[in-house]
């Protein structure tokens, strides 16, 4: 790909000047064959390499370190707490003198399908591990590594009908987990319910213990503590973790951000009061989404959706690829550093359904890995340099790679995994296990193998190449904890949603769109319209490399082509705020709207007067539009709807200066397109002839109408879509695909002209079509949400009244692609002409077969909701899909 001339002129010079000598050359990847085919045999071979590497580490721990907590791989010994220096938190927060590595690795035997190894490990844990120890580990680390490992091991050892069931097992691991939970509970005895960061497992909270803690440490306990309560019937653990979680969340700022560090006694955020996605906060977001997945507790889904929207609005960088630290009260950027823990974020985005943004974020970490053959602990995006060069074999980047491969099945992520395996093996494997890296620049090794190397890093790497792993076929509500432990709840342990909450939230709006890889459109390719490319074919693949200042490798250059292009990122906001008014004029916000303005409803809310009400709008992850998530002072939950009953409210976008033929025109109409003639011989196929099942002969779509010119649903009808009763012919002109110039020497007879969106305004497209004799224009959009074109009053007056006889409609991308395929087939195969018919009813909901919402309210609003046509509200051309306009 070639760099566009639109990039800043000094970019390449800064890039070259900013490349530090510590960056590894592209030759560091020459041990791999990038882009080679991934056959099932090759994947199995790499999987077996990962298994062998894992066993090398685990066997070394058992030989040289057990029953101590961790392996010291360079000195071939074990290591436990630093008894001589209690302030050595780096060691003592994890090493509690309870064989951390063994417990943490229990369910890795499950992932690697090793029942004998699992059974032996369970026996050793039962025999050797005790929590009656005079140590002071961190509550968070002990919970995720030890409590999580015990619970996951118990679930598999106790469950019949699967290979890891142990007939002799009598719940010993669960008993140990309960004992550990009881020893951790005193940490929650604070005025806020937020736990102390550390606790002595034998004596409780020491006097003078610090009352500061990080958000992740306070708010990332619900998975393990909730599971412990459900399995034992002792609800104290779940209640404590629940209270701590919401003690944090309820102290979020007005813009929906939590801070990094908190005083657990008074709940105040501590300096510097910043938010990000990395160290100190990371797993708070993770546990909000995953506990909802496990338990179905919808309030955790609300936290995930609101917190994600705030992060995407304030923390996400202007180009949309990386995430900054921002002030929690203002959203202003504070730091431009990215830490290695934040590499978990793309995986969480996949789990939440936002695959496109996950791909972007992952590409940044991938280019950092390529430069260092590891992921440095801290990287400064402004200065394009690392400020901390350690890599202790952290799992987060591997985890996100696995999630993205399962979501996209793009072999690019297998290439990434192979590179990770190659670098870890080459740089970290030693005779007595494998070592973390103190300095990636000089490959200075650390005499420590943290337990997460076995419980997460190599576990995710193994799963990446193990296509037939049972976990990939398990569609139950299991999750990986932040330490990579597998937790799940049997159906009888899931609490049913209360009748009151069920009434309030009738349908959960869980959006999980399918991933579609980039399309490389070749006009002369097969009938499917082009080749499907992968991650390496993205137009932003080179931008992310330039973003971190990475040198060009030989493999990068092989992918370049003179016809390629690079994307200059321009992302849309994820959230919007508007103060509504009835006529588009600016009005002061009504902070306390009365019941005359809005009232509750069994489905959500009814708004009788929109003036001054602030709405918070969030992009839907399925790409189909937007939802209102806040209405004035109230939160709008998933499954709720907002009914607008303001009689002065028009369907025109707020703030747009438009001239409409009718304030009641519908924002959407139904269109039917069909092939008017088909050669009967084609129905049977034959040598060189396509078969009819491969050709779209008829389709129905929903089009967005313009807020100017003729109304396609008017009565009496326009020529557009009606003609002589069988519709109008649809045409397009290859020499004027955008419709942004005069149709030279072309006169059409009431046909509808199909044009692509872009380059000129909708009004200009319609003017040129009207001059050529067309009845209207069908615009094929490149976006998935509906757009209602508008125009300035002065422009419409200059165009003249003749525009009231023609119409313009816009098709969203998925519908536009179908229409384009139909036209392609008709032209290429000579099947006849395509005709367009406006469906008889103007209500798009009727075309979709939607039913009116049934409510329990009395009075006129109830009648309107039940009997009126279902229409959604459009705000600045955005369809708000959880709204209903009932006037």
N, C-alpha and C positions, 0 to 999 in steps of 0.2 A: 504494500500500500504506500501511496505517496503522501507526504505531509501537505496539508492544504495551505495555500498562501494566506488564508484568513487567520492563521495562528499568529500570536504575537511575534513580532520580528526578532526579538531578542531571546526567544525560547530556546532555540538550538544552541546559541552561544552560552546561555546560562547552563544548559544541560551539560555541555562539554566541560565547562569550567567547574561545574559542581560535582563531577564524578570523582569520588574519593578513591584513593589508592587501595582501600580495603575491599572494594567490590571485586568479587571473583570474576574471572573471565568466563566467557561463554563455554570455554572448554571444560568447565566443571560438569557439564551435562553430557559430555561425549560418551559416557558409559552407557547411555541410553539410546534407543532408537525412537526418537520422537515421531509420532504420526504413524508408526507401524500398526498393522492390523491386530485387533484384540480378539483372537479366537478363544473358544472355550478352553482349549488346552493351554494357551498362554496365561489366561487368567488363573487357571488352577495351579500352574507352576509358580506364579508369583504368590498366590495365596499360601502355598506350601513353604515358600521362602519366609513369609511373615511368621507362620507358625513355628518354624525352626528358630527364628530370631527370638520370638517370645519365650520359647522353652529354654533358650540359652540364658536369657535374663532370669527367668523364674528358677531354673535349676541352680544357677549361680547363687541366687539369694538363699535358697534352701541349704546349699552346701556351705556357704561361707558366712551367712548372716543370721539365719533363723536360730533362735526365736526373737532376735532383736528386730527393731522396726524396719530398718532399711539396709540396703547393701551399699558398702563403700567399694566400688568396682576396681579402683586403681590399687588400693591397699589390700584387696581381697579379704575384707573383714566386715563385721556388722557394725551398725551404729544405732544408738537409741537417744534418749533425752540427754541434753547437756546438763548433767547433774551439778557441775561446778559453776555454771553461769545461767541462772534462771531467766535472765533477760535476753538470752539467745532465742528470740522468738522464731527465727527462721527454722531452727531445729525443733524447739519445744512445742510449737503450735501443732506440729504433726506427730512427732514421736512421743507417744504417751506410754511407752513400755507395754504395748499390747499387740505386737507383731503386725504392724500396719500393712506391710506389703502382702502378707499371706491373706488377711481378711479382705483387703482391697481387690485381690485378684480372683476371688472365689468364682464369680460368674463369668470370668474370662474362659474358664474351662467349659462353660455352657456354650458360649459363642463358638468355641473351637471344636465343639462336639467331642469332648473327652470325658465320658462318664467315669472311667476309673480314676483319672486325675482329680475330678471333682470330689469323688467319694473320699479319696485320701486326704485332700485338702480340708474337707469338712471334719474329718476325724481329728486332724491336727489342731484345728481351731478349737474344737470342743475340749481337747486334752490340755492345750497349752495356754490359751488366752484367758486372762482374767482382768477385770476392771477395778479390782480393789487395789489400786496403785496410787502412790503418793506423787502424782504428776499433775501438771496444770496445762493441759492441751487447750487448743482453741475449740470452742463449742462448734463452730461452723465446720472446721476441718474434721473433727471427730465425727460429726453427724454425717457428712457426705462420704467419708472414706470408710469408717468403721460401721456405723449404724446402717448405712445403705448397703454395705457389703453383707452384713449379717442378714438383713431382711431379704435381699435378693437370693442369697444362698438358701434361706429357709423356704422361700416360695418354691424353688425348684426341688429341694430335697423332700418336701412334704406333698407335692402334687403328683397324684397317680396318673398313669396313662402316658407318661413321657419318660425318656431314657435316663433322666437324672433323679428319678424317684428312688429314695433309699428306704427299703422296707424296715430296717432296724432303727431308723431315725424317729425320735420322740419329741421333736420340737426344741431341741437344745439350743439351736441358734436363736430362735425367737425368745427363749428365756434369757439368753445373754443380751439380746437387744433390749428387752424390757428392763433388765438390770442397769444397762448403760443409760437408757432413757431416764430412769429414776435418778441417776447420779447427775444428769444434765439439767433436770427440771429446776433445781434451786437457782440456776442462772437467770430464770425468767422472773424472779421475785424483785421487780423494780416498779416504780410508780407508773411507768408507761406500759409495762409488759414486754418491753424490748430487752433481750437477754444481754448479760455481760458477755464480753468477747471471749473470756477464758474462765475456767473453773477447775478447782482441784477435785479430782474424781473420788478422793477419799474423804476430804474435809469440807468440801463445798467452796463457796466464794470466799477468798481470803480478804481480810480487812485491808482497806486501801486500794482495792482493785480498781483499775481504770473504768470510768463510766463513759468512755467514748467507744463507738463501734462503727463499722462500715455498713452500708445498706445491704450489701450481699450477705454479710454475716448475720444480720438481723432478719432479713426477709427471705432467706433461701433455706428454710427448714421444713416447710409444709409437706413436701413429698415424703421425706423419711418419717417425720413425726406423725403425719396423717396416716401413713401406711401402718405404722406401729400401733396406733390407736385402733384402726379398723381390724387388725389381725388379733390383737389381744383383748379388745373390748374395754380397754382403759382409755377413756376419752380425754384424759388430762393432757396428753401430748399434743393431740390435734388442736385442742382449745388454746394451748399456749402458743403454738406456732401460728395459728390463725390470728390471735390477738396481736402478736408481734408484727405480722405481715401488714395488717390494716392499721396498726399504730404508725407505721411508716407511711403507708399510702395516704392516709387521711391528713398527713402533714405535708403533702405535696404542694408545690407553689400554685399560684393562680393560673399559670400556663401549663400545668399538668406535669411538672418535672420534679423528681426526687433528687436530693443531694447525695453526695458521696459518703459523708461522715455525719453521725448524729450523736447527740448527747442522750443516752438512754434514760436519764432521770427526768429531764424536762422536755425532751423531744425537739430541741432546737438543732437546726442544721449548723454544722461547724464550718469555719473558714477553710477553703475559699468558696464554699457553697456552689459547687459545679456539678453538672450532670454530663454523663457520657455513657458509652456502652461497654467500657472496659473494666479494668480492675477496680474493685470497690462497689460496683453496682451490678455488673454483668448478669449474675444468676438470679437476681430479683425478677427481671423480665422473664427469664427462662422458666422459673417456677410458677409464675402467674399463668402462663399458657399451659404448661404441662400438668399442673394440678387440675385445671379445668378438663384437660383431655382424659386424665385418669378418673376423676371423681364426678365430673359433670356439674360441679359447683359453679353456677353461672356468674357469680360476682367476681370470680377470678378471670373469667373471659372479659368482663367489663374492664378490669384493671389492665389486662394485656392490650385491648384495643385502644383504650385512651392513652396509655403510656406509649404505645408504639406510634400513635399519631403525633404525639408531642415530640418524640425523638426524631421522627421523620420531618417534622416542621422546623425544629430548632437545631438539633445536633447534626443532622445531615449537612454535608458541605454543599456549597452552591452548585458544584458540578454533579452532585448526586452519587459520588463513588466512595466517599469515606466519611467518617463521623468524628466531630470535634468535641472538646469539652466546652460547655457553655454555661453561663450563669443561669441558675434555676429560676430566677425572678424576672429576668429581662430577655433571656435567650441569646444574649450577646456572646460571641466567641471569646473564650478565655485562653485555651491552649490548642496548639495544632499538632500535638503528639498523638500517635497511635500505638497502643501497647498490644503485645502478642495475645493477651487474654481476650481481646475484642474480636479475634478471628473466629470465635464461636458464633458471632452474629449472623453471618450468612446462613448457617445451618438452622438457626432459630427462625430466620425469615422464611426459609423453605417450609418449616413446620407450620408457620402461620399463613402460608399461602402466597407470599410475595416473592415469587421465583425470580422475576426480572431484576429486582433490586438486590437479591442475593447474589446473582451472577456478577453484577457490577462490583459489589463489595469484595467478593472472593478474588476477583482479578487483581485487586490491589495487593492483597496478601500473597497471591501467587507470584507476582513480580518481585516482591520483597524476598520471597523464598528463593527464587531463581538467582537473585543477586548475591545471596549469602550462603546458599545451600543450608538453610535453616531460617528461622524467623526470629529476628532480634527482639529483645524484650520491649524496647521503646524506640520508636521511629518518629522523627520530626518531619512532617509533610512540607513545611515551609522551606526549611533548609536542606531537605532531601538528604538527611544523614541520620544514622542511628545515634542515640544518646545512651543506650545500654545494649551491650553486644552479647549478653548471655542467651543461651537457648537450652533450658533444662529438660528438653524432650517434651514440651507441652503438647497436648492433644488437640487444641481447639481448631487449628487449621485442618488437621486430618478429619476431624469430626464434620466440619462444614463441607469438605470435599466429598465425604460419603453421602451426606444428605443431598447434595446437588446431583451426584450421580444417580441416586435412586429416583430423583424427581425428573431428571432430563434424559437419563441413559446415554448421555453424550460421552463417547470414549475419551474425550479430552480429559475428563476427570480421572480416568484410569492412567493416562499419561502423567498427570500430576501425582497420583499415588505412587506410581513406579519411581518417579524422581525422589519423592520423600523417602521411600524404602532404600533407594540407592544411597542417598546422602546420610541417612541415619546409620546404615550399615558401615559405610566408609569412614564416617567421622566419629561414631560413638561406640561401636562394638570393640570391646577389649576382652582379654582372656577371662576375666571374672565378671562378665555381664556387659553392660554398656553404660557409658558415662554421659552426664550432661556436659554442655559446652559452656565454659566461662567466657570465652572470647571467640566469636565466630571468625574474626579476621585472621587469627593465627592458629585456630583450632586448639586453643588451650582447654584441656579437659578438666572436669570437676569430679572430685572423688565422691560422687553421690548419684545414686539411681533412685529418683523419686518413685513412689508407688504408682502414680498415675501413668507412668510409662507402660506398665503392664495392664492396669485396669482400664485405660482409655486409649492411649496413642496407638499401640499395636492392635488393640481390639478393633478400633474403627478401621485401621488399615487392613486387617484381616477381612472384615465385613465388606470392604470395598471390592475385593476380588472374589469373594465367595458368593456366587450368584445363587446357589441352591440352599443357602442358610435358612433354616426354618423361621427365623425372625422376619425374613423378607416376605414370607407368606402368611404371617400372623396379623390379621386385621383387627385384633382386639385393641383395647385402649392402653396397651403397655407403653412405657416411655423409658428413655435413658435419663437418669439423674445427671446432675452437673458433674458427677464423678464417673459417669458411664455405667452405673448399675441399673439393671433391668428391674423395674417395679411395675406391678399391675394389681388390680383389685378384681376379685371374683364378683359376678353380678350381685350376689346377695350382700356384699359389703358396700355397695354403692347406695347412698341415701337417695330415695326418690325426691324429686322436686316437689315442694309444697303446693297445695292447691291454689293458694293465693298467688304464689309466684308464677305458676303455670297459667293462671288467668291473666296475669299482667304481661307475660311474655309468651305469646301463643306459638310463635315459630322462631327458632334460632336461625340467624342468618350467617351460616358458616360457609365462607367463600373459599373454595379450593380449586382454582382454575388449572386446567391441564396445560403443560408446557408445550409450546410450539417453537421449534428451532427456526433460525433465520431462513428466509426464502431468497434464493438467488434466481431472479426471473430471467429466463432466456427465451426470447421470442421464438427461436427455432427449435425449442426442446420438445419433449413429449407432451401428450395431451394434458398431463397434470399441471402444466404451467411452469415447471422449473425444477431445479435441484434443491433439495433441502440441505442446507449447510449446518455447521455446528458452531461451537464457541469460537473456534479459530477463524471463522468466517465473519464474525461480528465487525461492524464498522468502528467499534471503540476498542478493539483488541490492542491497537498500538497506542491509543491515548493513555491507557492505564500503565503501560510500560513507561511512557514519557512522564507520567504523573509522579512516579517515584524516582525518576532520573536513572533508569536502568539502561545500560548499554545494549545496543542491538546485537543479537546473536546470529549465527549463521542460519539457524532454523527460522528465525524471524524473517530474514531476507529471502529465504526460499518461498515464503508465502506471499511476498509482494508481487504486484502486477502493475503495469503501467495504467491499467484501467481501474485500479482500486482507488478507494477514497477512505479518509479518516473522519470519524465523527467528532464534531465539536459539541461537547455535551450541553444540553439545554433541557433540564428536567422541569416538569410541572410541579407546582406545590402539591403536597400530599393533603394539606388541610387548608381551609378557608374560613374566615370570619366575616360575617356581614351583619349590619344592623338594618333590619327590614323597614321599608316604608311602602305606602300604598301607591305612590306615583313616581317613585324613583328619586325623590329629593332627599337630601341629607337631613336626618332627624336625630335628636338626642336619644341616647339609649335609655330605655325604661328598665331600671334595675329590679323593680318589684312589680311586675305586671299583675293587675287585678284579675279576679275571676271573670270580669266582663270581657277581658282580652283573651284569656285562655283558661281552659279547665281540663282536668284529667278525664280520661275515658278508659274503658276496660282494655282497649288496644294500645293506649298511649295518651295522646293529647288532642284537643280540638282548639284551634286558634280562630277567634272571632274578629280580632283586629291585630294586624301584623305590625302596626306602627311602633317603632322603637324596640322591637324584640330582637335580641342578638341570637344568631344561629351559628353553630360551629359545624362545618361541613367537612367530611372525610372521604377521600377516594376509596372506592370499593376495590378490593384486591382482585375480583373477578373481571375488572375492566369494563363493567357494564354501566358505570355511572358513579353516583355519589350518594351518601347517606347523611342525614342530619344527626349528629350525636349529642348536641346540646341545644336546648331551646330555652332561651332566657336563663334562669337560674337552675333549670332542671336538666338532668342527664337523660338522654333517650337511649334506652337499652335495645340490644338486638332483639328483633321480633316485634318491637313496638312500631306504631305508625303515627304520623302527625296529620290530622285532618284540618285543612285550611277552609274556613267557612266565612271568610271576609268578602262581602259582596262587592267591594270596590277593587278587589284584586284582579288584575288582568293576568293573562298567561305570558305576557311579554317579560323579558329579562329586566330585573331591577336596574335602573340607571341607564338603560339603552334609549336613545332617541329614535323612535320608530314611528312609522305611519302605517297603520293597519286598516284593512278594509272592514274588519270586524273585531271587536274586543273579545268575541266569543270563539274565535277560530281555534280549532284543536291543535295542539303542538305536534301531534303525530297523526299519520294516516296509514291505512293499509294499502299496499300495492300488490297486484298480481301480474307477473310477467310470464309469457308463454311463447313457445315456438308455434307460429301460425301454419307452418307447412313442414312436413317431414317426409322424405323419400321412403316409401314402404320397403324398398330393397335394403335399406340400412337396418331395418328391424331384425334382419336375419344375419347380418354380418357377412363375412366372406373374406377372401384373400385381399389384404390391403384395405379392407373396410372396417371401421370401428363398429362396435356393437352399441345398440341404443341404451343399454343399461349404464354405459359410461358417459352418457350425455344428459345434462340437465335440460329437460323439456318444459318444466313449469316450476315456479317458485313463488312463494308469498313472503313479502318482507314488510317491515314497518319503517316508514320514512319520516324524518323530521321535516316539518313545514317551515317556510320562511315567515317572518313577521312583517313582510311587505309584499307588494304586488298581489296577484290573484290568489284566492283561497282554493286549493284543489278540491276541497270538499264542499264548495259553495253550492247553493241551490237558487237559481238554475245553475247547472254545472258549466265549468269551463270546457274548452276543447281538450285540455290536457287530461289524458287518461280516460276520455270518453269517446271522442271521435264520432263514429256512426253507430255506436252501441257495442262494438267489439274492441274498443280501445284505440290507441294510436301506435304507430310504428315507432320503434326505438332505433336511433342511428347514432353513429359516432364518426369522427373524422380524424384519421391518424395524423394528418398534417396540422391539426389544431386540437391536441388531446386535452388541453386545459381550458379550452374555450375562452382564451384571453385575448383573442384578436378577431378581426372581421372574417367571416366565412366567405372568402373571395370567390365570386362567380358561382355561388352555391345558393339555391333556393329550395327550401324544403316545404312540404305541404302539411302543416300541423303536426309533424313528427316531434317526438321528444328527443332532445340531443343529450347524450351521455358524455360527461366530462369528468376529469379527475380534479380533485381539490388542490388548490395551491396557486401561487404566483399572483393572482388578481382576486378582487373581491367577488362575492356571490352576486352582487348587483351587476357588475361588469359582465359576468358570464351570462346573466339573463338578458341584458341589453343586446349583446352580440347575437344571441340565439333568436331574440324577438325580431331583430332586423333581418335575419335570414328566413323568417317565416315559420319558426318553430312554435309549438304550443307551450313549451316549457323546457326546463333543464333538470336532469337527474345528476346530482353530484356524487361521485364515489369518494367517500372520505377515507383517510388513512388512519383514523382514530376509531376506537370502539364505542365511545359514548356519542350520544346524539347531539347535534348542533342545530339550533334554530337560527338561521341567518337573519341579521338585522342590518339596517342602513340608516344613515343620517337623514333627517327630514329634508335638508337642502339638496342632497343628492337625488332623493326621490322626486322632488319638485322639478329638478333639471331633467330627469329622465322622461317625465311626462306621464299622462294618465293611461297611455296605451299599455303600460306594464300591468295594469289591473286585469288584462285579458290573458296573461301568461303566468306560469307558476314555476317556482324552483323548490325542489325537495332534496334532502341529503340522506344518503344511506351510510350507516356505520360500516366499519371495515368488513366484518364477517358477512354481512348481507351484500356489500359491494363486491366482494370476491366471488360470490355465487353469480351475481349478474354478469360480471366480467367473463366468467367461465362460460356462461350461456351464450354471450355474444361471440366469444372466441370460437366456440363450436359451430355456431350458425354460419359464421363467415368462412371458416376454414373448410368445413365439410359441405357447404352449400345446402344446409337443411331448411332454408327459408328465412323468414323475418321474425324478429322478436317484437312482440306487442306488449303494451303496458295498459293496465286497467286500474283505475282507482276504485277500491272496494266501496260498496254502497254506503256503509256506515262510516261516520267520521271518528268513531271511538276506537283507538288502537287497541284498547283492552279487549274489545269484542273480537278483533281479529286473532288475538292470542288465546282466546278461550278463557279469559280470566273471569272469575266469579266475584260478585259484589261481596264486600266484607259484612259479616253478620255481627251486630253489636247488641249490647244490652241497655243502651241509653234510650230514654224516652224523649218525645218531642220532635221538633222539626229537624234537628241535626241527625237524629236516628233515621228519619225517613229519607233524608238526602244521602246518608251513607249507604243505606240499604238499596235504594232505588236508582240513585244517580249513576251516570257513567263514571268509570274509574279513570281518572287522569292524574298524572304526576305533575308536580310543580317544576318549572325550569327557572333556574337562577343563574344569570349571566351565562346562558347556554349550557348549563350543566343539569342533566336530569337527576332529580332528587328522588331516588327510588323508594324510600320509605315514607314518602308523602302521598297524600290524596287530596285533590282539589275537588271540593263538593259543591261549589257555587257555579 
